[in-house]
Amino acid sequence: MKDAHDSAAIEKLVDSYCAAWSAADLAKRLSLLAEVWEETGMYIDPTTVCAGRSELADHIGKVQQRYPGARVIRTSVLDRHHDLLRFAWKMVLADGKSLPEGVDFAELSDDGKLQRIVGFFGPLAGM
């Protein structure tokens, strides 16, 4: 990881990204994503592949429609090396119940924004 990417800045970046997932308003989502997400960044999870900031904002909107009032919060410290991150998160529903936690693996761009996230849902199964 480059020296310019200090821990506090990386935490703020990831927490702002999570806040974008919690924003029901499209303009707010786009504003948050503009701060932290590369315009051409890729987002991949078991349900979708999004190319670019606009597609990601639209996907988040669909999730917000399915779970009105839900918010995404980071539930772990950030684990990082080079320009790579991983962190756990969960979606807290409007009634306070949570969906199973997930984990995201992220790659930072040269200018310190998120350029790729690959997300997984739920815990790993035992052998």
Residue pairs with C-beta under 8 A, 6 or more apart in sequence:
1 10
1 80
1 81
1 82
1 83
1 84
1 108
2 83
2 110
2 112
4 112
5 83
5 108
5 112
7 78
9 112
10 78
10 80
10 85
10 108
11 78
13 36
13 112
13 113
13 114
14 74
14 78
14 85
14 87
14 106
15 74
16 32
16 35
16 36
17 32
17 33
17 36
17 37
17 114
17 117
18 72
18 73
18 74
18 89
19 32
20 29
20 32
20 33
20 36
20 37
20 57
20 60
21 60
21 63
21 71
21 72
21 91
22 70
22 71
22 72
22 73
23 29
23 32
23 60
23 64
24 61
24 64
24 68
24 69
26 57
26 61
29 57
29 60
29 61
30 53
30 54
30 57
33 53
33 56
33 57
34 53
36 113
36 114
37 53
37 56
37 113
37 114
38 53
38 109
38 113
38 114
38 115
39 52
39 53
40 51
40 52
40 115
41 52
41 53
41 56
41 109
41 113
41 114
41 115
41 116
41 117
42 49
42 50
42 51
42 115
42 116
42 117
43 49
43 50
43 55
43 56
43 59
43 116
43 117
43 119
44 50
44 116
44 117
44 118
44 119
45 102
45 118
45 119
45 120
45 121
46 119
46 120
46 121
48 59
50 56
50 58
50 59
63 70
64 70
67 91
67 93
67 94
68 94
69 93
69 94
70 91
70 92
70 93
70 94
71 91
71 92
72 89
72 90
72 91
72 92
73 89
73 90
73 92
74 87
74 88
74 89
75 88
75 89
75 90
75 101
76 87
76 88
76 89
77 87
78 85
78 86
78 87
79 85
79 86
79 87
80 86
83 107
83 108
83 109
84 105
84 106
84 107
84 108
85 104
85 105
85 106
85 107
85 108
86 103
86 104
86 105
86 106
87 103
87 104
87 106
88 101
88 102
88 103
89 101
89 102
89 103
89 104
90 98
90 99
90 100
90 101
90 102
91 98
91 99
92 98
93 99
100 121
100 122
100 123
101 122
101 123
102 119
102 120
102 121
102 122
103 119
103 120
104 117
104 118
104 119
104 120
105 117
105 118
105 119
106 114
106 116
106 117
106 118
107 114
107 115
107 116
107 117
108 114
108 115
109 115
